Amino acid sequence: MSEKLPVISGKDLLKLLEKLGFRITRINGIHYRMKHDDDRVTTIPVHKNDPIPKGLLRKILREDVQITPEELKGLL
């Protein structure tokens, strides 16, 4: 059964990913491109303090950042 995802804004996710070693490589409008030293990359949309949609957050965690929702909750 899938774990419930927390509600998190793009700004907060940027800060969290920076703690995990990601760094901002490019900004195009509202989209922040981030890269890790091990070549993982992701793009985070930052719409003021609006939360990231659940499906997009799940995709970012699973495919790009490669952490589980439980690990995300532990980092918050």
Sine and cosine of phi, psi and omega as CSV:
sin_phi,cos_phi,sin_psi,cos_psi,sin_omega,cos_omega
0.00,0.00,0.66,-0.75,-0.09,-1.00
-0.97,0.24,0.57,-0.82,0.02,-1.00
-0.98,0.18,0.62,-0.78,0.05,-1.00
-0.93,0.36,0.69,-0.72,0.01,-1.00
-1.00,0.03,0.59,-0.81,0.09,-1.00
-0.97,0.26,0.38,-0.93,0.11,-0.99
-1.00,0.09,0.85,-0.53,-0.07,-1.00
-0.63,-0.78,0.65,-0.76,0.01,-1.00
-1.00,0.09,0.25,-0.97,0.03,-1.00
-0.88,0.47,-0.65,0.76,0.01,-1.00
-0.88,0.48,-0.69,0.72,0.00,-1.00
-0.92,0.39,-0.60,0.80,0.03,-1.00
-0.92,0.39,-0.60,0.80,0.08,-1.00
-0.85,0.52,-0.74,0.67,0.00,-1.00
-0.88,0.47,-0.67,0.74,-0.02,-1.00
-0.90,0.43,-0.68,0.73,0.00,-1.00
-0.93,0.37,-0.54,0.84,0.07,-1.00
-0.90,0.44,-0.58,0.82,0.08,-1.00
-0.91,0.42,-0.49,0.87,-0.01,-1.00
-1.00,0.09,0.00,1.00,0.06,-1.00
0.97,-0.24,0.02,1.00,0.07,-1.00
-0.98,0.19,0.47,-0.88,0.06,-1.00
-0.70,-0.71,0.48,-0.87,-0.01,-1.00
-0.97,0.25,0.81,-0.58,0.00,-1.00
-0.96,-0.28,-0.45,0.90,-0.05,-1.00
-0.36,-0.93,0.56,-0.83,0.08,-1.00
-0.81,-0.59,0.81,-0.58,0.03,-1.00
-0.79,-0.62,1.00,-0.10,-0.06,-1.00
0.93,0.37,-0.89,-0.46,0.00,-1.00
-0.99,-0.10,-0.02,1.00,-0.06,-1.00
-0.99,-0.14,0.85,-0.53,0.01,-1.00
-0.97,-0.24,0.86,-0.50,0.03,-1.00
-1.00,-0.05,0.79,-0.61,-0.02,-1.00
-0.83,-0.55,0.54,-0.84,-0.02,-1.00
-0.68,-0.73,0.59,-0.81,0.06,-1.00
-0.97,-0.25,0.36,-0.93,-0.01,-1.00
-0.88,0.47,-0.42,0.91,0.02,-1.00
-1.00,-0.01,0.35,0.94,0.11,-0.99
0.96,0.27,0.20,0.98,0.16,-0.99
-0.96,0.27,0.67,-0.74,0.01,-1.00
-0.74,-0.67,0.46,-0.89,0.07,-1.00
-0.45,-0.89,0.34,-0.94,0.07,-1.00
-0.85,-0.53,0.81,-0.59,-0.04,-1.00
-0.92,-0.39,0.84,-0.55,0.10,-0.99
-0.99,0.13,0.74,-0.67,0.00,-1.00
-0.89,-0.46,0.98,-0.20,0.03,-1.00
-0.96,-0.29,1.00,0.09,-0.04,-1.00
0.77,0.64,-0.85,-0.53,0.05,-1.00
-0.93,-0.37,0.38,0.92,0.03,-1.00
-0.94,0.35,0.61,-0.79,0.01,-1.00
-0.94,0.33,0.48,-0.88,0.08,-1.00
-0.97,0.26,0.72,-0.69,0.04,-1.00
-0.82,0.57,0.58,-0.82,-0.10,-1.00
-0.84,0.55,-0.70,0.71,-0.03,-1.00
-0.89,0.46,-0.68,0.74,0.02,-1.00
-0.92,0.39,-0.67,0.75,0.03,-1.00
-0.88,0.47,-0.68,0.73,0.01,-1.00
-0.89,0.46,-0.65,0.76,0.03,-1.00
-0.91,0.42,-0.69,0.72,0.01,-1.00
-0.88,0.48,-0.71,0.70,-0.02,-1.00
-0.92,0.39,-0.73,0.69,-0.11,-0.99
-0.96,0.28,-0.76,0.65,-0.15,-0.99
-1.00,-0.06,-0.62,0.79,-0.12,-0.99
-1.00,-0.04,-0.81,0.58,-0.09,-1.00
-1.00,0.07,-0.46,0.89,0.02,-1.00
0.88,0.47,0.76,0.65,0.16,-0.99
-0.79,-0.62,0.34,-0.94,0.00,-1.00
-1.00,-0.01,0.31,-0.95,0.08,-1.00
-0.85,0.53,-0.53,0.85,0.03,-1.00
-0.91,0.41,-0.65,0.76,0.04,-1.00
-0.91,0.41,-0.61,0.79,0.05,-1.00
-0.88,0.47,-0.72,0.70,0.01,-1.00
-0.88,0.48,-0.60,0.80,0.03,-1.00
-0.92,0.40,-0.49,0.87,-0.01,-1.00
-0.99,0.14,-0.34,0.94,-0.05,-1.00
-0.97,0.23,0.00,0.00,0.00,0.00
